[in-house]
Amino acid sequence: MSRLLRNPVYIGAVNWHGQLQGGEQEAIVDSTRWQQVNAWLGPRTNGRHRRRERSEAPLRGLLYCEPCQSPMVPTCTRKNHRQYRYYICLEAQKQGWASCPSKSLPAHRIEEAVWQRIRERGLAAEESAGRQALEALVERIDFDGRSGRVTMRLRPAEAAGPAEGSQ
């Protein structure tokens, strides 16, 4: 709705490279009223362009769908004022759920499994260090939604070979 109310066409103008320019159309709303409404709406914030904190998705860029070799990307949904975070196979997101057996995975489940494996191996990383610690230790994480298996490949500097296990 705010996008509609902010449209400069109503005052006979167009947005040209971030500047309002006179348009060819006739104004249907008084310019003063339009400016008052825009001031009342406050600064523009477009949810699609709002930047998320990287800490919300510590496995971004590390987690892949094993069956289709696509990245698993972070997303979230809200229900009853509560946010639920997931990682979704990019292939399934783009091509539809039938295109991939892995589909999605609750974020807390996979993140806890990864941290548990790091702790089990006695690697020097603290969960509070977040994404930077993971990037330093982990090269890649593969999730197979058919079996629930998670394979984690550590960086060569931290381990002699790949570390594997199932969730």
Secondary structure as the mmCIF struct_conf table of DSSP 4:
data_model
#
loop_
_struct_conf.conf_type_id
_struct_conf.id
_struct_conf.beg_label_comp_id
_struct_conf.beg_label_asym_id
_struct_conf.beg_label_seq_id
_struct_conf.end_label_comp_id
_struct_conf.end_label_asym_id
_struct_conf.end_label_seq_id
HELX_RH_AL_P HELX_RH_AL_P1 SER A 2 LEU A 5
TURN_TY1_P TURN_TY1_P1 ARG A 6 ARG A 6
HELX_RH_3T_P HELX_RH_3T_P1 PRO A 8 ILE A 11
TURN_TY1_P TURN_TY1_P2 GLY A 12 GLY A 12
STRN STRN1 ALA A 13 TRP A 16
TURN_TY1_P TURN_TY1_P3 HIS A 17 GLY A 18
STRN STRN2 GLN A 19 GLY A 22
BEND BEND1 GLU A 24 GLN A 25
HELX_LH_PP_P HELX_LH_PP_P1 GLU A 26 ALA A 27
BEND BEND2 VAL A 29 VAL A 29
HELX_RH_AL_P HELX_RH_AL_P2 SER A 31 LEU A 41
BEND BEND3 PRO A 43 PRO A 43
HELX_RH_3T_P HELX_RH_3T_P2 GLY A 47 HIS A 49
HELX_LH_PP_P HELX_LH_PP_P2 ARG A 50 GLU A 53
HELX_RH_3T_P HELX_RH_3T_P3 ARG A 54 GLU A 56
TURN_TY1_P TURN_TY1_P4 PRO A 58 LEU A 62
STRN STRN3 LEU A 63 CYS A 65
TURN_TY1_P TURN_TY1_P5 GLU A 66 CYS A 68
HELX_LH_PP_P HELX_LH_PP_P3 SER A 70 SER A 70
STRN STRN4 PRO A 71 PRO A 71
STRN STRN5 MET A 72 LYS A 79
TURN_TY1_P TURN_TY1_P6 ASN A 80 HIS A 81
STRN STRN6 ARG A 82 CYS A 89
HELX_RH_AL_P HELX_RH_AL_P3 LEU A 90 GLN A 95
HELX_RH_3T_P HELX_RH_3T_P4 TRP A 97 SER A 99
BEND BEND4 PRO A 101 PRO A 101
STRN STRN7 SER A 104 PRO A 106
HELX_RH_AL_P HELX_RH_AL_P4 ALA A 107 GLU A 120
TURN_TY1_P TURN_TY1_P7 ARG A 121 GLY A 122
BEND BEND5 ALA A 124 ALA A 124
HELX_RH_3T_P HELX_RH_3T_P5 GLU A 127 ALA A 129
TURN_TY1_P TURN_TY1_P8 GLY A 130 GLY A 130
HELX_RH_AL_P HELX_RH_AL_P5 ARG A 131 LEU A 137
STRN STRN8 VAL A 138 ASP A 144
TURN_TY1_P TURN_TY1_P9 GLY A 145 GLY A 148
STRN STRN9 ARG A 149 LEU A 154
TURN_TY1_P TURN_TY1_P10 PRO A 156 GLU A 158
BEND BEND6 ALA A 160 GLY A 161
STRN STRN10 ALA A 163 SER A 166
#
